[in-house]
């Protein structure tokens, strides 16, 4: 079907309706996502005035300042460290739970609900509860363990503590995706493997893991992006005078600080653009990796 | 396979987009959406400014004051004026929301203004110009605290807010811990040295996790600023052109702070729990606090153990007595401002004039909401808390000196960083090292000067 042909009246009519139906979403995306994205890019070349008035063009000055600012690099490192905790742990634990909860057991739906509950809670509320669990003087952890650990104030461990909250929050969501992926794997494979004498662990690594790789890839990719844009946990859990803050604050946290605390929107926009480019590079690398590691049948 | 790829890219775009949406509150459409979203997040349904039913919306950030202010507003409504709805949005969200509203157009009709932000809002004509209303209704601006009235007067003489209140700082102590350690209660004759001795004794004679005193870098207005001014230094000079925080007086004051910190709750603990929580948990013997916080201690579980004394002084001339300039308390006052684009400017101005009238401010003091923006009518405030003597807040006006909260045009640029790592926080971590504190003073002075130069 190489040659172009004109649409029939019926097809035209259908096309018009199709556009009409997608229009609300497209308009929403343009107004709420694309326009602000372009606007942010545009702003990153300006020294912004108060309340969006009186912007002055400064060229690449914001970017030069950002590249020379150790705080920005540190925040990128912090963000990556967070992702290194949240993504692998969130995926592995969720996968194990999903395999167990995919069996015919009594009360599976109850357990599924329990593991999914963190997704239903407001992130701010989750962070507040964890903040008090971690509290050095009055926190539950130190009281139960009879320790005196500064979970969120010691720069050496604070990033891990924050990462654990992220893992806890996301396990349920990942698990549900894994369960749906598991249910697509035909039972015959397992039956055949059993007849051949494969153990449960062997079945897991030779059948479940490869056949689940598309789902795993999807989760990893979306979670990496989600983890690199983390903000609320650091913002809610860490006080501004927390010593560990410089070793935990994420790139978006620094963006927020400059944009809203200090009213320097141009610089904030430049920070976000750097983060966007970084995320795009990571995404491209992952897309390449997909061809190598992901198994589609 | 294609589908997954498209899916991933699409999500990627959506996430980046949602980031950007935060960044562009300079543009009208997203800013409005954001404002609406955040108000809901704060648990307050924002009514549109001046809606059809003729209700005025008020935004404030202090939940402690909501009931009292609503009552005073209802008095105004009873005079045949529109209804008033008071909504609380916490401090951090308040300014994000107000800025989004100012950029996008949707603001509450009447709201609080603060010295940290007033100048930027006035310069950009976000606030309703009250000058003509004041002239027409014959409001005498000289009755208010001059420093507070000055905050809300633009350089061209136009007035954008009327003084709502003023606040002072006092010393709050827990009698139970003083008894336990066998230390005498604070008096109004205490110097900072006396306070140190008491803090030391409590820290030594109580369990390991209990301390005589707690201070965080973020306790500026209610904490270490007052040391600096009592010792004769300043944070920002009155012309707002320079700082003396690296001068010998301020350094002597911060040296005193450092000494206090050696017997005070460690910074890491304070940053996690906050001085107020630590105090209310009986883990800290003394803190300094502002008059706007009285209610939260008055209604606390162990309030019978709590008492207030005047903020200590520094005996600079060594005569053993307190001269007014030796006892300094930071004071600040909020302003009642209206949105320039409100649908009911006349009603908004009238409400502001009412709220700032002597009658309403006396009532405000009587209800224990806050002290007045007019000097000499806050006596009722001292008696507003039955069973708790809060006269230390009013007494200081005769025994000491009130200095305006130091600020520059865009104070946010230095006020938060100076409290963090790279500012005073490093010295707070290592209170045994006098050099660290002195070096921190030099760094903070540089921050403030850089910020002023950039304004």
Interface residues (C-beta under 8 A of the other chain):
Chain A: X29 X31 X32 X33 X34 X35 X36 X37 X39 X40 X43 X48 X50 X51 X52 X53 X55 X124 X131 X134 X135 X136 X137 X138 X150 X152 X153 X154 X214 X217 X218 X221 X222 X225 X226 X229 X239 X240 X241 X242 X243 X245 X246 X252 X255 X256 X257 X259 X260 X261 X262 X263 X264 X265 X268 X269 X272 X275 X276 X279 X280 X283 X287 X290 X296
Chain B: X1 X4 X5 X7 X8 X9 X11 X12 X13 X14 X15 X16 X17 X18 X19 X20 X21 X22 X23 X24 X25 X26 X27 X29 X30 X33 X41 X95 X96 X99 X102 X103 X120 X123 X124 X126 X209 X216 X217 X218 X267 X268 X269 X270 X271 X272 X273 X274 X278 X281 X283 X410 X412 X413 X416 X419 X420 X421 X425 X428 X429
